[in-house]
């Protein structure tokens, strides 16, 4: 039986492919079990992997990125890391739903988002790259001021981005 109740607000929702979307709040989550089962025997950079990922994103109606985004993933309770339903906040040039899928697949992922993420609560964007670089740590501070523990890059921390672009000198 496929879960049709939101993990965040307990409202009804629906699936687009393997992506659950809440009808009330902005939360989404991927069907982790089916994702892991589908990709378990594929090498991360193989053509099969890329084709399957593209198909899953298409079936989930994930739009193409229109800029940069900041996103918030709720983390489940984990005593080892002293997490108690706190958040991972990140930024990306991909659409946040695709970035969340990459976390689950272990592709450029945070171990916290990959292993303990329960739902993407919300995202902001699209925005310019410089705006996202400022917004990510600011959003983290806002959540910390509310009493949450936040995991993710801090101010002045560079993202690990593979690029063919040469830096401006």
Rosetta blueprint (number, residue, H / E / L):
1 X L
2 X L
3 X L
4 X L
5 X E
6 X L
7 X L
8 X L
9 X L
10 X L
11 X L
12 X E
13 X E
14 X E
15 X E
16 X E
17 X L
18 X L
19 X E
20 X E
21 X E
22 X E
23 X L
24 X L
25 X L
26 X L
27 X L
28 X E
29 X E
30 X E
31 X L
32 X H
33 X H
34 X H
35 X H
36 X H
37 X H
38 X H
39 X H
40 X L
41 X L
42 X L
43 X L
44 X L
45 X L
46 X L
47 X H
48 X H
49 X H
50 X H
51 X H
52 X H
53 X H
54 X H
55 X H
56 X H
57 X H
58 X H
59 X H
60 X L
61 X L
62 X L
63 X L
64 X L
65 X L
66 X L
67 X L
68 X E
69 X E
70 X E
71 X E
72 X E
73 X E
74 X E
75 X E
76 X L
77 X L
78 X E
79 X H
80 X H
81 X H
82 X L
83 X E
84 X L
85 X L
86 X L
87 X E
88 X E
89 X E
90 X E
91 X E
92 X E
93 X L
94 X L
95 X L
96 X H
97 X H
98 X H
99 X H
100 X H
101 X H
102 X H
103 X H
104 X H
105 X H
106 X L
107 X L
108 X L
109 X L
110 X L
111 X H
112 X H
113 X H
114 X H
115 X H
116 X H
117 X E
118 X E
119 X E
120 X E
121 X E
122 X E
123 X E
124 X E
125 X E
126 X E
127 X E
128 X L
129 X H
130 X H
131 X H
132 X H
133 X H
134 X H
135 X H
136 X H
137 X H
138 X H
139 X H
140 X H
141 X H
142 X H
143 X H
144 X H
145 X H
146 X L
147 X L
148 X L
149 X L
150 X E
151 X E
152 X L
153 X L
154 X L
155 X L
156 X L
157 X L
158 X L
159 X L
160 X L
161 X L
162 X L
163 X L
164 X L
165 X L
166 X L
167 X L
168 X L
169 X L
